[in-house]
Amino acid sequence: MLEFQPCLSRSGQILMPQSAFNDDALPALSSLPYIRAISAYQPGKPITELAREMGLPVESIVKLASNENPLGMSPKAKEAAAAALAGGERYPDPFMLTAALAARHGVEANQIVLGNGSNDVLDLVARVFLDSGRSAVASQYAFAVYPIATLSVGGEMITVPAQNYGHDLEAMRLAIRPDTHVVWIANPNNPTGTFLSADALCAFLSAVPRRVAVVLDEAYTDYLETDEQYDAVAWVREFPNLIVCRTFSKIYGMAGLRIGYGIASAPVADLMNRVRQPFNCNNLALASAIAALEDQEFLAKSHASNREGRATLIDGFETSGLEYIPSRGNFITFKAGADKAAATVIHQKLLRQGVIVRPLAGYAMPEWLRVTIGAPSENARFLEALKVALS
């Protein structure tokens, strides 16, 4: 048996080695059961990880698991990021991006909340409005960060059964309790790609008590077709309890830079900015976001590429006789088979061929897989690998 010799600090205090501790000596680790109840977020498998596991060349792997833009970043955003490196010794100054976003959306600068990705904004909502003894409402099959954000502050997550894999807004309204302070809505929804019309959302906002913060997570709104688009930001004037979240991670192709934002009434934004970490958005992300906002040509190209890729994948699923959920995002969720083990088997077969997609067992959808709409060559590679996996 090893014997531990106590260490002395400069002040002479005895310091115990970490291995000498046990659970009884660490009450802080056992006093937060709601933290232990959280299922950690599982991101898409990294390319380098699969390369190590399967012994595959990195350049041979196609990753279609994390809803990234296959066209990458806007050229203008890349140039801005490179230029921003020269000021790396300076702390970030968010003024220019805040002003640009306010001008773009027709709101005041004090209504903008910047985040280290939109996930950061969701976390700020939970920190401001939730606590032990308070609840939040979300739909079944909605984004995994909603329960994580809710539980991390001690709140209770009320999960409402989905309707056709999407939000049942009336059931969500009825699920609101006196202790409910947040409702989470994703539109389009991740991971199912379902969509709520503007009329349905407005009716819901009109019926929800104003004391309840309604978070409208619009990470994929830029992929909507013209006849489906709506201006949720304009609703903030009528519904001061509405918080609209956007991201630069999806159609803007800046997932690695981590930049997102929320738009809310000034009093709500003020509360969120009080708990926001100082300098939570880095210089490269801020500069790139400003430039990306102005590159409408890149956005149009990304939208067209996604529309074409979606049609290609749908044709492939229908040819293979696979069920899929119609999606308004840059991904499609499809059913690998009736057997719950089918998705696991197909997923592993795809990985062995160097194609990464997203299993959805963590969303209580074990029969389903989600595939990102990639570049034409990536979509073709996926469909070819899927055909092999199914056979």
Summary of the structure (lengths in Angstrom):
residues: 391
radius of gyration: 22.8
end to end distance: 55.5
largest distance: 74.2
contacts: 1247
relative contact order: 0.15
helix: 46%
strand: 15%
